[in-house]
């Protein structure tokens, strides 16, 4: 039983990970989660429960996040040696959240059925914790296995964290079927309800408002060449050429968007390039990523360039990537492990909306797009989400597509269209239901264009994760009180 349970936890974690992009094998991920929950719920000790959950998590994250080695291979001679260790540390570290959930399940649940439900609830809470603690890293949430199914649209009601909880509870009911006959029946009803909720949301296309058309410039510059001095002028020429094509489209665009740090010159030295961009767009405003410096500090910024190259608005990235964009605690000993030789960027002073020709945009720069709650930090509701990124760091297999799926979920959660423009990877216009309506893919340099339509706020946009947190708190309290009461009753007996 012990060896079989350990094997089930490991194999289940691997199968569950295959539900994510680029595989999208949700029908394999569900049995995978069932195997994990079955294994954990049948552990005889808290230590065994913790170990099995950790092992499942380590297998899950090792497969889902294997792309994490890609940034170290951009300059393999310098950083390649760190790649295996980075994957091992990341997978093993994130699996600690699953291990904690396994321990809590053993603490709160008695028999296999309540323990299975307790693990599903504890793992849901652990996923919320993973998305917030130490600046958070909510990549590869279980909810994302539904990205290519109607179920994804249920996130409009409960968000990605809520959909994660619903998915895990439904699989826990299925896992309890061997000892509790109603379990599989209730599980089928739960999955059917998720499908129905998602389908109903996808069918509610009324009350849309047209914002305009956008041109997305996808230069497809390899990361190994992006900062090579002799190649930079060619990169700029490619951006300008594609922008000129936007001015010649049969249907004019209202805004042109370049990707993250499309212009490698700092803002105060890029006046000529910005004017050339405005001229190429024939006076249409251009949004571009660029670095800027102020009082000795560097910022990863997004700027709007209007007629004549005038910069009319600036947004500085708020949620920076640890080790990639800044050194935690500014400790020199950590600098050798990072992708920078300095203390890196400074965070912006807050999330705010930008007034653009398409309406009020919620700006997101790369990493910020993975956080479901980021939009709630703005002081008002946006008309659309504007996401610029450089997915060249993520390789060409899993990373870019997983990042794209998360952008689709941001659209679904808030009922807002997303304009996503990448240096390399996938650039796309995404409607408020998570459908990609225009795109440029891997290895493809070009210009895309699409219509942007917005709609009313979703349930999740109005309520956030508060209902989920209350639900987890109430369920956890009930499980704890039930376990305590049963323990007292056994003691008295």
C-alpha positions as CSV (number, residue, x, y, z in Angstrom):
1,X,0.0,0.0,0.0
2,X,2.8,2.4,0.9
3,X,4.7,2.0,-2.3
4,X,1.6,2.0,-4.4
5,X,0.5,5.3,-2.7
6,X,3.9,6.9,-3.3
7,X,3.8,5.8,-7.0
8,X,0.2,7.2,-7.3
9,X,1.3,10.5,-5.9
10,X,4.3,10.8,-8.3
11,X,2.4,9.6,-11.4
12,X,-0.6,11.7,-10.4
13,X,1.5,14.9,-10.1
14,X,3.0,14.3,-13.6
15,X,-0.4,13.6,-15.1
16,X,-1.9,16.6,-13.5
17,X,0.9,18.8,-14.9
18,X,0.1,17.6,-18.5
19,X,-3.2,19.5,-18.2
20,X,-1.3,22.7,-18.8
21,X,-0.1,24.2,-22.0
22,X,1.2,23.2,-24.4
23,X,-0.4,19.8,-23.8
24,X,-3.9,20.9,-22.5
25,X,-4.7,17.2,-21.5
26,X,-7.3,18.2,-19.0
27,X,-8.9,14.7,-19.3
28,X,-5.6,13.3,-18.1
29,X,-5.1,15.9,-15.4
30,X,-8.3,15.1,-13.6
31,X,-7.3,11.4,-13.0
32,X,-3.9,12.8,-12.0
33,X,-5.4,14.9,-9.3
34,X,-7.6,12.0,-8.2
35,X,-4.5,9.8,-7.8
36,X,-2.8,12.5,-5.7
37,X,-5.8,13.0,-3.5
38,X,-6.4,9.3,-3.1
39,X,-2.7,8.8,-2.1
40,X,-2.7,11.6,0.5
41,X,-6.1,10.8,2.0
42,X,-4.9,7.3,2.8
43,X,-1.7,8.1,4.6
44,X,-1.7,6.7,8.1
45,X,0.4,9.5,9.6
46,X,0.8,13.2,9.2
47,X,4.4,12.8,8.2
48,X,3.3,10.3,5.4
49,X,0.6,12.7,4.3
50,X,3.0,15.6,4.1
51,X,5.6,13.5,2.2
52,X,3.1,12.2,-0.4
53,X,1.7,15.6,-1.0
54,X,5.2,17.1,-1.3
55,X,6.2,14.4,-3.7
56,X,3.2,14.9,-5.9
57,X,3.8,18.6,-5.9
58,X,7.5,18.2,-6.8
59,X,6.5,16.0,-9.8
60,X,3.8,18.4,-10.8
61,X,5.9,21.5,-10.8
62,X,9.0,19.8,-12.3
63,X,6.9,19.0,-15.4
64,X,4.7,22.1,-15.6
65,X,7.6,24.5,-14.9
66,X,10.4,22.8,-16.8
67,X,10.7,25.9,-18.9
68,X,12.3,27.7,-16.0
69,X,15.7,26.4,-17.3
70,X,15.3,28.5,-20.5
71,X,16.4,31.9,-19.1
72,X,19.7,30.3,-17.9
73,X,20.3,28.9,-21.4
74,X,20.2,32.3,-23.1
75,X,23.8,32.8,-22.0
76,X,24.6,29.1,-21.4
77,X,28.3,29.6,-21.0
78,X,27.7,31.9,-18.0
79,X,24.5,30.8,-16.4
80,X,23.8,27.3,-17.9
81,X,25.3,25.5,-14.9
82,X,22.5,27.0,-12.7
83,X,19.6,25.5,-14.8
84,X,19.3,22.1,-13.2
85,X,19.5,23.5,-9.7
86,X,17.0,26.2,-10.5
87,X,14.4,23.6,-11.6
88,X,15.1,21.4,-8.6
89,X,14.9,24.2,-6.1
90,X,11.8,25.7,-7.7
91,X,9.9,22.4,-8.0
92,X,10.9,21.3,-4.5
93,X,10.2,24.7,-3.0
94,X,6.8,25.2,-4.5
95,X,5.9,21.6,-3.5
96,X,6.3,22.6,0.1
97,X,2.9,24.4,-0.2
98,X,1.4,21.0,-1.3
99,X,3.2,19.3,1.6
100,X,1.7,21.8,4.0
101,X,-1.7,21.1,2.6
102,X,-1.1,17.3,3.1
103,X,-0.1,17.9,6.7
104,X,-3.2,20.0,7.3
105,X,-5.4,17.4,5.7
106,X,-4.2,14.8,8.2
107,X,-4.8,17.2,11.0
108,X,-8.3,18.2,10.0
109,X,-9.6,15.0,8.4
110,X,-10.1,11.6,10.1
111,X,-11.3,8.9,7.7
112,X,-10.3,8.9,4.0
113,X,-13.4,10.8,2.8
114,X,-13.2,13.8,5.1
115,X,-9.4,13.7,4.7
116,X,-9.8,13.8,0.9
117,X,-12.1,16.9,1.2
118,X,-9.8,18.4,3.7
119,X,-6.8,18.0,1.4
120,X,-8.7,19.6,-1.5
121,X,-9.6,22.6,0.7
122,X,-6.1,22.9,2.2
123,X,-4.5,22.7,-1.2
124,X,-6.8,25.4,-2.5
125,X,-5.7,27.6,0.5
126,X,-2.1,26.7,-0.2
127,X,-2.5,27.8,-3.8
128,X,-3.8,31.2,-2.6
129,X,-0.8,31.4,-0.3
130,X,1.6,30.5,-3.1
131,X,0.2,33.3,-5.1
132,X,0.9,35.9,-2.5
133,X,3.7,35.0,-0.1
134,X,7.3,36.3,-0.9
135,X,5.7,38.5,-3.7
136,X,3.8,35.4,-5.0
137,X,4.2,33.0,-7.9
138,X,0.7,31.7,-8.9
139,X,1.9,30.0,-12.1
140,X,0.5,26.6,-13.1
141,X,-2.6,26.8,-10.9
142,X,-4.9,23.8,-11.3
143,X,-7.6,26.0,-12.7
144,X,-5.5,26.6,-15.9
145,X,-6.0,23.0,-17.1
146,X,-9.4,24.3,-18.3
147,X,-8.0,26.9,-20.6
148,X,-9.2,25.3,-23.8
149,X,-12.6,24.2,-22.5
150,X,-15.8,26.1,-21.7
151,X,-15.1,25.5,-18.0
152,X,-12.5,28.3,-18.0
153,X,-15.3,30.8,-18.3
154,X,-16.5,29.9,-14.8
155,X,-13.6,32.0,-13.6
156,X,-15.8,35.0,-14.4
157,X,-17.8,34.1,-11.2
158,X,-15.1,32.7,-8.9
159,X,-11.7,33.7,-10.3
160,X,-8.8,31.4,-10.9
161,X,-8.4,30.6,-7.2
162,X,-12.1,29.8,-6.9
163,X,-12.0,27.6,-10.0
164,X,-9.0,25.8,-8.6
165,X,-10.9,25.1,-5.4
166,X,-14.0,23.8,-7.3
167,X,-11.8,21.6,-9.5
168,X,-10.0,20.1,-6.5
169,X,-13.2,19.5,-4.5
170,X,-14.8,17.8,-7.5
171,X,-11.8,15.5,-7.9
172,X,-11.8,14.8,-4.1
173,X,-15.3,13.5,-4.4
174,X,-14.2,11.3,-7.2
175,X,-11.2,10.0,-5.2
176,X,-13.5,9.1,-2.3
177,X,-15.6,6.8,-4.6
178,X,-13.9,3.5,-3.4
179,X,-15.3,4.0,0.1
180,X,-18.2,6.4,-0.3
181,X,-20.6,5.6,-3.1
182,X,-22.2,9.0,-3.5
183,X,-18.8,10.5,-4.1
184,X,-18.5,9.9,-7.9
185,X,-22.2,10.9,-8.5
186,X,-21.6,14.2,-6.7
187,X,-18.4,14.7,-8.6
188,X,-20.2,14.3,-11.9
189,X,-22.8,16.9,-10.8
190,X,-20.0,19.2,-9.7
191,X,-18.1,19.0,-13.0
192,X,-21.4,19.3,-14.9
193,X,-22.2,22.5,-12.9
194,X,-18.8,24.0,-13.8
195,X,-19.3,23.2,-17.5
196,X,-22.8,24.7,-17.4
197,X,-21.6,27.8,-15.6
198,X,-18.8,28.3,-18.2
199,X,-21.1,27.7,-21.1
200,X,-23.6,30.1,-19.8
201,X,-21.0,32.8,-19.5
202,X,-19.7,32.2,-23.0
203,X,-23.2,32.7,-24.3
204,X,-23.6,36.1,-22.7
205,X,-22.2,38.3,-25.4
206,X,-24.7,41.2,-25.0
207,X,-23.9,44.6,-23.7
208,X,-20.6,44.9,-25.5
209,X,-19.1,48.3,-26.2
210,X,-16.7,48.8,-29.1
211,X,-13.4,50.5,-28.1
212,X,-11.7,50.5,-31.5
213,X,-9.0,48.7,-33.4
214,X,-5.5,48.0,-32.3
215,X,-2.3,47.1,-34.2
216,X,0.0,44.7,-32.5
217,X,3.7,44.7,-33.6
218,X,5.5,41.4,-33.1
219,X,9.2,41.8,-34.0
220,X,10.3,38.2,-32.9
221,X,13.7,39.2,-31.8
222,X,15.7,36.3,-30.2
223,X,16.9,37.1,-26.7
224,X,20.4,36.3,-27.6
225,X,20.4,39.2,-30.1
226,X,18.2,41.7,-28.4
227,X,21.0,43.6,-26.7
228,X,23.7,43.1,-29.2
229,X,24.8,46.7,-30.1
230,X,25.3,46.0,-33.9
231,X,21.9,44.4,-34.3
232,X,19.8,47.0,-32.4
233,X,19.4,49.3,-35.4
234,X,18.0,46.4,-37.4
235,X,15.6,45.6,-34.7
236,X,14.4,49.2,-34.6
237,X,14.0,49.2,-38.4
238,X,11.8,46.1,-38.2
239,X,9.6,47.7,-35.6
240,X,9.2,50.8,-37.8
241,X,8.6,48.8,-40.9
242,X,5.8,46.8,-39.2
243,X,4.3,50.0,-37.8
244,X,4.2,51.6,-41.3
245,X,2.2,48.6,-42.4
246,X,-0.4,49.5,-39.7
247,X,-0.9,52.9,-41.3
248,X,-1.7,51.2,-44.6
249,X,-4.3,48.7,-43.3
250,X,-7.7,48.8,-45.1
251,X,-9.3,49.3,-41.7
252,X,-7.4,52.0,-39.7
253,X,-6.2,51.3,-36.2
254,X,-6.6,53.6,-33.3
255,X,-3.5,52.5,-31.4
256,X,-0.3,50.7,-32.2
257,X,1.5,48.6,-29.5
258,X,5.1,47.5,-29.3
259,X,6.3,44.9,-26.8
260,X,8.2,45.1,-23.5
261,X,11.4,47.0,-23.8
262,X,11.0,47.1,-27.6
263,X,13.3,50.1,-27.5
264,X,16.5,49.2,-25.8
265,X,17.7,52.8,-25.5
266,X,16.7,54.5,-22.2
267,X,13.8,56.8,-22.5
268,X,15.9,60.0,-22.1
269,X,18.1,58.9,-25.1
270,X,15.3,57.5,-27.3
271,X,13.7,60.7,-28.6
272,X,14.7,60.1,-32.2
273,X,13.3,56.5,-32.2
274,X,10.1,57.6,-30.6
275,X,9.5,60.4,-33.2
276,X,10.2,57.9,-35.9
277,X,7.7,55.5,-34.4
278,X,5.0,58.3,-34.4
279,X,5.8,59.1,-38.0
280,X,5.7,55.5,-39.0
281,X,2.2,55.2,-37.4
282,X,1.1,58.3,-39.3
283,X,0.2,60.1,-36.1
284,X,-1.5,57.2,-34.4
285,X,-0.4,56.9,-30.8
286,X,2.2,54.1,-30.1
287,X,2.5,52.3,-26.8
288,X,6.0,50.8,-26.2
289,X,8.0,49.2,-23.4
290,X,11.2,51.0,-22.6
291,X,13.6,51.4,-19.6
292,X,13.9,54.8,-18.0
293,X,16.2,56.2,-15.4
294,X,15.5,58.8,-12.8
295,X,17.7,60.0,-9.9
296,X,20.0,57.0,-10.3
297,X,17.1,54.5,-10.3
298,X,16.0,52.4,-13.3
299,X,12.4,51.5,-14.1
300,X,10.8,49.0,-16.5
301,X,8.3,51.3,-18.1
302,X,5.4,51.4,-20.6
303,X,5.0,54.8,-22.4
304,X,2.5,56.3,-24.8
305,X,4.0,58.2,-27.7
306,X,1.8,60.7,-29.4
307,X,2.3,62.9,-32.5
308,X,5.8,64.2,-33.0
309,X,7.3,61.6,-30.5
310,X,5.8,63.3,-27.4
311,X,5.5,61.0,-24.4
312,X,2.1,61.7,-22.9
313,X,1.9,59.0,-20.2
314,X,4.3,56.7,-18.3
315,X,3.7,53.6,-16.2
316,X,6.5,52.0,-14.2
317,X,6.2,48.3,-13.5
318,X,5.1,47.7,-9.9
319,X,5.5,43.9,-9.5
320,X,9.1,43.1,-10.3
321,X,10.6,39.6,-10.8
322,X,12.8,38.5,-7.9
323,X,16.3,37.8,-9.1
324,X,15.3,38.6,-12.6
325,X,14.6,42.4,-12.2
326,X,15.8,43.1,-8.6
327,X,17.9,41.5,-5.9
328,X,15.9,40.6,-2.8
329,X,17.2,42.6,0.2
330,X,19.9,43.9,-2.2
331,X,22.4,41.3,-0.9
332,X,25.5,41.1,-3.0
333,X,25.9,37.4,-2.4
334,X,22.6,36.8,-4.3
335,X,23.7,38.8,-7.3
336,X,25.6,35.9,-8.8
337,X,22.4,33.9,-8.9
338,X,20.4,36.6,-10.7
339,X,20.0,37.6,-14.3
340,X,21.4,41.1,-13.5
341,X,24.8,42.3,-12.4
342,X,23.4,45.2,-10.4
343,X,20.6,45.6,-7.8
344,X,18.3,45.9,-10.8
345,X,15.1,47.9,-11.2
346,X,13.1,50.0,-8.8
347,X,9.3,49.3,-8.5
348,X,6.9,51.9,-9.6
349,X,4.8,53.8,-7.1
350,X,1.5,52.1,-7.8
351,X,-1.0,50.6,-10.2
352,X,-2.9,53.2,-12.2
353,X,-4.9,53.4,-15.4
354,X,-3.6,55.0,-18.6
355,X,-5.7,57.1,-20.9
356,X,-5.3,55.8,-24.4
357,X,-7.2,56.2,-27.7
358,X,-9.0,52.9,-26.9
359,X,-10.1,54.1,-23.4
360,X,-8.7,53.5,-20.0
361,X,-6.1,50.7,-20.0
362,X,-4.9,48.7,-17.1
363,X,-1.1,48.4,-17.9
364,X,0.6,45.1,-17.2
365,X,4.2,44.4,-17.9
366,X,5.1,40.7,-18.3
367,X,5.2,39.2,-14.8
368,X,2.3,41.3,-13.6
369,X,0.0,39.4,-15.9
370,X,0.2,36.2,-13.8
371,X,-1.5,37.7,-10.7
372,X,-5.4,37.5,-10.6
373,X,-5.6,40.2,-8.0
374,X,-3.4,42.8,-9.7
375,X,-6.3,44.6,-11.3
376,X,-7.9,45.3,-7.9
377,X,-4.9,47.5,-7.0
378,X,-6.1,50.2,-9.5
379,X,-8.4,52.9,-8.3
380,X,-11.0,52.4,-11.0
381,X,-12.2,49.8,-13.5
382,X,-10.4,49.8,-16.8
383,X,-11.9,49.5,-20.2
384,X,-9.3,46.9,-21.3
385,X,-6.0,45.3,-20.2
386,X,-2.8,46.2,-22.0
387,X,-0.1,43.6,-21.5
388,X,3.4,43.9,-23.0
389,X,5.9,41.1,-22.5
390,X,9.1,39.6,-23.6
391,X,8.4,35.8,-23.7
392,X,11.8,35.2,-25.5
393,X,13.0,34.3,-22.0
394,X,10.6,31.4,-21.7
395,X,11.8,29.3,-24.7
396,X,9.6,28.0,-27.5
397,X,7.7,25.1,-26.0
398,X,5.7,25.5,-22.8
399,X,6.5,28.9,-21.1
400,X,5.0,31.2,-23.8
401,X,1.8,29.3,-24.1
402,X,1.3,29.0,-20.3
403,X,1.9,32.8,-20.0
404,X,-0.7,33.3,-22.8
405,X,-3.3,31.1,-21.0
406,X,-2.9,33.2,-17.8
407,X,-3.6,36.4,-19.9
408,X,-6.7,34.7,-21.1
409,X,-7.8,34.1,-17.6
410,X,-7.3,37.7,-16.6
411,X,-9.7,38.6,-19.5
412,X,-12.3,36.1,-18.2
413,X,-12.0,37.1,-14.5
414,X,-12.6,40.7,-15.1
415,X,-14.7,40.6,-18.3
416,X,-12.1,42.8,-20.0
417,X,-10.4,42.3,-23.4
418,X,-6.6,41.9,-23.3
419,X,-4.2,43.3,-25.8
420,X,-1.1,41.2,-25.4
421,X,2.1,42.1,-27.3
422,X,5.2,40.1,-27.0
423,X,8.7,40.6,-28.3
424,X,8.8,36.8,-29.1
425,X,6.3,34.2,-28.1
426,X,2.6,34.9,-28.9
427,X,1.1,38.3,-29.4
428,X,-2.7,38.3,-29.3
429,X,-5.9,40.2,-29.0
430,X,-8.1,38.4,-26.5
431,X,-11.8,39.0,-26.0
432,X,-13.4,39.2,-22.6
433,X,-14.3,35.5,-22.7
434,X,-10.7,34.4,-23.2
435,X,-10.9,33.7,-26.9
436,X,-8.0,34.7,-29.0
437,X,-9.4,36.8,-31.9
438,X,-6.1,37.8,-33.5
439,X,-2.6,36.5,-33.0
440,X,1.0,36.2,-34.2
441,X,2.8,33.1,-33.0
442,X,6.2,31.7,-32.3
443,X,8.8,32.4,-34.8
444,X,6.6,34.8,-36.7
445,X,7.5,38.5,-37.1
446,X,4.6,40.6,-38.3
447,X,1.8,42.9,-37.7
448,X,-1.6,41.9,-36.3
449,X,-4.8,43.9,-35.9
450,X,-8.0,43.3,-34.1
451,X,-11.1,44.9,-32.7
452,X,-11.4,45.5,-29.0
453,X,-14.7,45.3,-27.3
454,X,-15.4,45.7,-23.6
455,X,-18.3,44.8,-21.3
456,X,-19.8,45.1,-17.8
457,X,-17.9,43.8,-14.8
458,X,-18.1,40.1,-13.9
459,X,-19.1,38.7,-10.5
460,X,-15.4,38.2,-9.7
461,X,-14.5,41.7,-10.7
462,X,-17.0,43.0,-8.2
463,X,-16.3,40.6,-5.3
464,X,-12.8,39.3,-5.8
465,X,-11.6,36.4,-3.7
466,X,-13.4,37.4,-0.5
467,X,-16.2,34.7,-1.0
468,X,-13.6,32.0,-1.5
469,X,-11.6,33.0,1.6
470,X,-14.8,33.0,3.6
471,X,-15.7,29.6,2.2
472,X,-12.3,28.1,3.0
473,X,-12.4,29.6,6.5
474,X,-15.9,28.2,7.3
475,X,-15.0,24.7,5.9
476,X,-11.8,24.6,7.7
477,X,-13.5,25.5,11.0
478,X,-16.2,22.9,10.5
479,X,-13.6,20.2,9.7
480,X,-11.5,21.1,12.8
481,X,-14.5,21.2,15.1
482,X,-15.8,17.8,13.7
483,X,-12.3,16.2,14.2
484,X,-12.0,17.7,17.7
485,X,-15.5,16.5,18.7
486,X,-14.8,13.0,17.3
487,X,-11.6,12.9,19.2
488,X,-13.2,13.9,22.4
489,X,-16.0,11.3,21.9
490,X,-13.4,8.6,21.3
491,X,-11.5,9.7,24.4
492,X,-14.6,9.5,26.6
493,X,-15.5,6.1,25.1
